[in-house]
């Protein structure tokens, strides 16, 4: 919907003046102002009702009264000290090799008993 510019508003006021006359224009203006005031009051009431219903359903939703209060809680940072999965050996540092460093070709499983010799 296109907005009304000053020229369009002037044309509407001139037509209203011709239709209603100069004696009725102040009364019509008061009625329009009351209507706009009532519309804004109803809009604010519906907005506050909507915020209260949403806050009842979702307690984490911010309310207009608490928007300037406490900061929004956040999750603590992830602990990145141990990024290996269970059961996998930890990577060895070049400066500080792990005491459990494995021999090349090892599978990481405990050594099995030696094969039995044929008799």
C-alpha positions as CSV (number, residue, x, y, z in Angstrom):
1,X,0.0,0.0,0.0
2,X,1.6,3.3,-1.0
3,X,2.1,6.0,1.6
4,X,0.2,9.2,1.7
5,X,2.2,12.3,0.8
6,X,1.4,15.9,1.7
7,X,-0.5,16.5,-1.6
8,X,-2.8,13.4,-1.0
9,X,-3.6,14.5,2.5
10,X,-4.4,18.0,1.4
11,X,-6.8,16.7,-1.2
12,X,-8.5,14.4,1.4
13,X,-8.9,17.4,3.8
14,X,-10.4,19.7,1.0
15,X,-12.9,17.0,0.0
16,X,-13.8,16.4,3.7
17,X,-14.3,20.2,4.1
18,X,-16.6,20.4,1.1
19,X,-18.6,17.3,2.2
20,X,-19.0,18.1,5.9
21,X,-18.6,21.9,6.0
22,X,-16.5,24.0,8.3
23,X,-18.8,23.6,11.4
24,X,-18.5,19.8,11.5
25,X,-14.7,19.5,10.9
26,X,-13.6,20.1,14.5
27,X,-16.0,17.4,15.8
28,X,-14.8,15.0,13.1
29,X,-11.2,15.7,14.1
30,X,-11.9,15.0,17.7
31,X,-13.6,11.7,16.8
32,X,-10.6,10.7,14.6
33,X,-8.2,11.5,17.4
34,X,-10.2,9.5,20.0
35,X,-10.3,6.5,17.5
36,X,-6.5,6.7,17.0
37,X,-6.0,6.9,20.8
38,X,-8.3,3.9,21.4
39,X,-6.5,1.9,18.7
40,X,-3.1,2.6,20.3
41,X,-4.4,1.6,23.8
42,X,-5.8,-1.7,22.4
43,X,-2.6,-2.4,20.5
44,X,-0.5,-1.9,23.7
45,X,-2.9,-4.1,25.7
46,X,-2.7,-6.9,23.1
47,X,1.0,-6.6,23.0
48,X,1.4,-7.0,26.8
49,X,-1.1,-9.9,26.8
50,X,0.9,-11.6,24.1
51,X,4.2,-11.1,26.0
52,X,2.7,-12.6,29.2
53,X,1.3,-15.6,27.3
54,X,4.7,-16.3,25.7
55,X,6.6,-15.9,29.0
56,X,4.2,-18.3,30.6
57,X,4.8,-20.9,27.9
58,X,8.5,-20.3,27.5
59,X,10.2,-19.2,30.8
60,X,13.5,-18.4,29.0
61,X,11.8,-15.8,26.8
62,X,12.9,-12.3,27.8
63,X,10.1,-10.1,29.2
64,X,10.0,-6.3,28.6
65,X,10.5,-5.6,32.3
66,X,13.7,-7.7,32.5
67,X,15.3,-6.6,29.3
68,X,17.5,-4.0,31.1
69,X,18.2,-6.2,34.1
70,X,20.4,-9.3,34.4
71,X,22.4,-10.4,31.4
72,X,21.3,-13.4,29.4
73,X,22.9,-16.6,30.8
74,X,25.3,-18.4,28.6
75,X,26.8,-21.9,28.5
76,X,30.3,-22.3,30.0
77,X,33.1,-22.8,27.5
78,X,33.9,-26.3,26.3
79,X,36.8,-28.1,28.0
80,X,39.3,-28.7,25.2
81,X,42.1,-30.2,27.3
82,X,41.2,-33.8,26.4
83,X,40.0,-34.1,22.8
84,X,40.8,-37.8,22.3
85,X,38.0,-40.4,22.3
86,X,38.1,-43.2,24.9
87,X,40.2,-46.2,23.9
88,X,42.5,-44.2,21.5
89,X,46.0,-43.3,22.6
90,X,46.8,-39.7,23.3
91,X,49.1,-38.0,20.8
92,X,52.7,-37.8,22.0
93,X,54.3,-34.4,22.2
94,X,57.6,-34.0,20.4
95,X,59.2,-32.4,23.5
96,X,57.6,-34.8,26.0
97,X,57.0,-38.3,24.6
98,X,54.3,-40.3,26.3
99,X,55.6,-43.2,28.5
100,X,53.1,-45.4,26.7
101,X,54.5,-44.7,23.2
102,X,53.9,-47.7,21.1
103,X,56.3,-49.5,18.8
104,X,55.8,-49.0,15.0
105,X,53.4,-51.5,13.7
106,X,51.7,-52.1,17.0
107,X,47.9,-52.2,17.1
108,X,47.5,-50.8,20.5
109,X,46.2,-54.1,21.9
110,X,47.9,-55.9,24.8
111,X,50.4,-58.5,23.7
112,X,49.0,-61.9,23.4
113,X,50.7,-65.1,24.5
114,X,53.4,-66.4,22.2
115,X,52.2,-69.0,19.7
116,X,52.7,-72.6,20.8
117,X,55.6,-74.4,19.2
118,X,54.8,-77.6,17.4
119,X,55.9,-80.7,19.2
